[in-house]
Amino acid sequence: MIYKIGLGFDVHRLIKAKKALVLGGVKIPSPFSLKAVSDGDVVLHAVSDALCGAAGLGDIGDYFPPSRKFAGLDSRKIVKVILNRIKKNFKIKNIDIVIVTEKPKLLPHKKNIRKSLENIFGIRAINVKVKSKEKLDILGGKSAISCFAVALLGKK
């Protein structure tokens, strides 16, 4: 079997809640939300970009450019488009994710995020890690949430 690896990344600014904070398809109780055209789910965006990279499909901006047309878009719709593009030629073998944030604390939500991702992507080989920025002003400091994702695809 031939394997392909893709790397994805996304970051959005934290703002006072105007909508729900959604990570990996899970609504996280928080006084904050993410500033984005879509629902701002950095986890699903990063994983979708990792899948695009592994399959040689560019990035999600090629399919969903920043536009009012996509205002409030549920990121699961982005995933659906990407999965439809890869399913003919590839099978997802593994997804590894790192969510980076100071707030809110995500450790209590990690298991639910992983279960949600297993349902969304239809595989159990998903790992979710949560890291703080140790109060360093990297990747948006205290005012952002970022996510890195790696996806391994097997060519059918």
C-alpha positions as CSV (number, residue, x, y, z in Angstrom):
1,M,0.0,0.0,0.0
2,I,1.2,3.5,-0.7
3,Y,0.9,6.0,2.1
4,K,0.5,9.8,1.9
5,I,1.0,12.2,4.8
6,G,-0.5,15.7,5.1
7,L,0.0,18.5,7.6
8,G,-2.8,21.0,8.5
9,F,-2.8,24.1,10.7
10,D,-5.5,26.7,11.6
11,V,-5.7,29.6,14.1
12,H,-8.5,31.9,15.0
13,R,-8.7,34.9,17.4
14,L,-10.7,34.4,20.7
15,I,-13.5,37.0,21.2
16,K,-16.2,37.5,23.7
17,A,-18.9,34.9,22.8
18,K,-21.1,35.9,19.9
19,K,-21.6,32.3,19.0
20,A,-20.8,28.9,20.4
21,L,-17.1,27.8,20.8
22,V,-16.9,24.7,18.6
23,L,-13.8,22.4,18.5
24,G,-13.9,19.1,16.8
25,G,-17.6,19.3,16.3
26,V,-18.2,19.7,20.0
27,K,-19.7,22.8,21.6
28,I,-17.5,23.9,24.5
29,P,-19.0,25.9,27.3
30,S,-17.1,29.2,27.3
31,P,-17.5,32.9,27.5
32,F,-15.4,33.0,24.3
33,S,-15.9,32.1,20.7
34,L,-13.6,32.2,17.7
35,K,-13.7,35.0,15.2
36,A,-14.2,33.4,11.8
37,V,-16.4,33.5,8.7
38,S,-17.5,29.9,9.5
39,D,-18.1,28.4,12.9
40,G,-14.4,28.7,13.4
41,D,-13.7,25.1,14.3
42,V,-9.9,25.2,14.2
43,V,-9.8,21.4,14.7
44,L,-11.9,20.5,11.8
45,H,-10.2,23.1,9.6
46,A,-6.7,21.8,10.5
47,V,-7.7,18.1,9.9
48,S,-9.4,19.0,6.6
49,D,-6.2,20.8,5.5
50,A,-4.1,17.8,6.5
51,L,-6.4,15.5,4.5
52,C,-6.1,17.9,1.5
53,G,-2.3,17.9,1.8
54,A,-2.1,14.2,1.9
55,A,-4.4,13.8,-1.1
56,G,-2.7,16.6,-3.1
57,L,-5.9,18.7,-3.1
58,G,-4.5,22.1,-2.1
59,D,-6.2,23.5,1.0
60,I,-9.7,24.2,2.3
61,G,-9.4,27.8,1.1
62,D,-9.5,26.5,-2.5
63,Y,-13.0,25.2,-1.8
64,F,-14.2,27.6,0.8
65,P,-12.6,31.0,0.3
66,P,-13.3,33.7,3.0
67,S,-16.6,35.1,1.9
68,R,-19.9,36.2,3.5
69,K,-21.4,33.3,1.4
70,F,-20.0,30.9,4.0
71,A,-21.0,33.0,7.1
72,G,-21.7,30.7,10.0
73,L,-20.9,27.6,8.0
74,D,-20.8,24.4,10.0
75,S,-17.3,23.0,9.6
76,R,-18.7,19.5,9.3
77,K,-19.8,20.6,5.8
78,I,-16.2,21.4,4.9
79,V,-15.2,18.0,6.1
80,K,-17.9,16.4,4.0
81,V,-16.7,18.1,0.8
82,I,-13.1,17.0,1.5
83,L,-14.1,13.4,2.4
84,N,-16.1,13.1,-0.8
85,R,-13.0,14.2,-2.8
86,I,-10.7,11.7,-1.2
87,K,-12.9,8.6,-0.7
88,K,-12.5,7.3,-4.2
89,N,-8.7,7.1,-4.0
90,F,-7.8,7.1,-0.3
91,K,-8.6,5.6,3.0
92,I,-7.9,7.5,6.2
93,K,-5.5,5.5,8.3
94,N,-4.6,7.9,11.2
95,I,-5.2,11.4,12.4
96,D,-3.1,13.1,15.1
97,I,-4.1,16.5,16.5
98,V,-2.6,19.1,18.8
99,I,-4.9,21.9,20.1
100,V,-2.9,24.9,21.5
101,T,-4.7,27.3,23.8
102,E,-4.4,29.0,27.2
103,K,-8.2,29.3,27.7
104,P,-10.6,27.7,28.0
105,K,-9.1,24.6,29.6
106,L,-9.8,21.7,27.3
107,L,-8.6,18.7,29.2
108,P,-12.2,17.9,30.5
109,H,-13.4,18.0,26.8
110,K,-10.6,16.0,25.2
111,K,-12.5,12.7,25.3
112,N,-15.7,14.1,23.8
113,I,-13.7,15.9,21.0
114,R,-12.0,12.6,20.1
115,K,-15.3,10.7,20.1
116,S,-16.9,13.4,17.9
117,L,-13.9,13.2,15.5
118,E,-14.2,9.4,15.4
119,N,-17.8,9.8,14.3
120,I,-17.2,12.5,11.8
121,F,-14.3,10.8,10.1
122,G,-15.5,7.2,10.5
123,I,-12.2,5.9,12.1
124,R,-11.0,5.1,15.6
125,A,-7.3,5.9,14.9
126,I,-7.6,9.5,16.1
127,N,-5.4,11.0,18.8
128,V,-6.1,14.4,20.4
129,K,-3.5,16.4,22.5
130,V,-4.1,19.6,24.3
131,K,-1.2,22.0,25.0
132,S,-0.9,25.4,26.7
133,K,1.3,28.1,25.4
134,E,2.9,28.4,28.8
135,K,1.8,32.1,28.7
136,L,4.2,32.8,25.9
137,D,3.1,35.2,23.2
138,I,3.3,32.6,20.4
139,L,0.5,31.7,18.0
140,G,-1.8,34.5,19.3
141,G,-0.7,34.4,22.9
142,K,-3.8,34.3,25.2
143,S,-6.1,35.6,22.5
144,A,-6.3,32.7,20.1
145,I,-6.7,29.0,19.7
146,S,-4.7,27.1,17.1
147,C,-4.5,23.5,16.0
148,F,-2.0,21.3,14.2
149,A,-3.1,18.1,12.5
150,V,-1.3,15.3,10.7
151,A,-3.3,12.8,8.6
152,L,-2.1,9.5,7.1
153,L,-3.9,8.3,4.0
154,G,-3.5,4.9,2.4
155,K,-3.9,4.9,-1.4
156,K,-6.6,2.4,-2.5
